[in-house]
């Protein structure tokens, strides 16, 4: 008997998914455990395996299209099996469930006619559009778009060979700079042009989460400068050992973890009707990806050394950038760090990643004149900025924590012994 495969809920906050790639087509034989499709969630693009054996009889969500969780993704059954009745039954069941939700949401006494329900499900055309240019839109598959971004290829310069001139994977693989250009992609001096790029699931989630954080959590900011001379010397000495390579970011993460153990009131979450003080220390480290920002979490950070922290961050960052990271690897953080020092940013503030009470922003190490023992000498200064939710952390508490982070970075040996 045919089995319905529904859009899975692949993360705790996922409400809809986008099919980034189908690995099977209608008529293909499918075995349990076979890779069926890549699903883009609000946190990452994940591989989705089949739970059934049989033949792929129906695809309910085309590549590049979005669908709510529990919508019909596909149907798997025996070759030649009639699936019209099962699809009709499933559609009828969905309609009944939606009607029930509407009825349940009505006030006890209805005095006016309910407003019509509008279908907000995006169309396939909208979700597969990558960019728009003067003269028309350019269509690209999510995989082609991702590959183009990784290789620094302007999609406007690529000729699509897919249906309706859609840019697909092979077009990016075969692209040669200077080759044929898509119609309407040439920028003409004095002519206004623009492009509209539909929001990815991740970008939508970022917008929702950070907007809610910025406008609900009363942020305040604490800033401090750190003398990094000793940290530079310590890192150089550590990295002289064969097979050991740590970064300044690894040292910052370790310092933060150690300071959180000493300042437990900073290692806290706002959960609405209470403040949750966490005994464990799980630090989220912001990683830039094509669609925006992911925050993988290093679990029990305070129990790990520089090298182990560095190895885990590198592995998680690679997973995030290649869309292989799992939701559980981004959950449970009790504190977050955002480091833009490698981009030449000296000083900035971050929006708190809820439900955390704080996030630390880390700038670049900059050589600058400093006064030591009454003399002006060259120094290496790094600026830190702590964003605090005033509902969770007060100024004195945040200041004490930041002072401990500073002491540890200025005396790294304290993090080793």
ABEGO torsion letter per residue (X at the ends): XBBBBBBBBABAABABBBBABBABBBGBBBBBGBBABBBBBAABBBBBBBABBEBBABBABBBGBBBBBGBBABBBBBBGBBAAAAAAAAAAAAAAAAAAAAAAABBABBABBBBBBBBABBBAAAAABABBBBGEBBBBBAAAAAAAAAAGBBAAABBBABBGGBBBAAAAAABBBGBBBBBGABBBBGBBBBBBBBBBAAAAAAAAAAAAAAAABBBBBBBBBBBAAAAAAAAAAAAABBGBBBBAAAAAAAAAAAAAAABAAABBBBAGABBBBBABBBBBBBBBBAAEBBBBBBBGAAABBAAAAAAAAAAAAAAAAAGABBAAAABGBABBBBBAAAAGBABBBBBBBOABABBBBBBBBBBBBBBBGGBBBBBBBBBBBBBBBAAABBAAAAAAAAAAAAAAAABAAAAAX
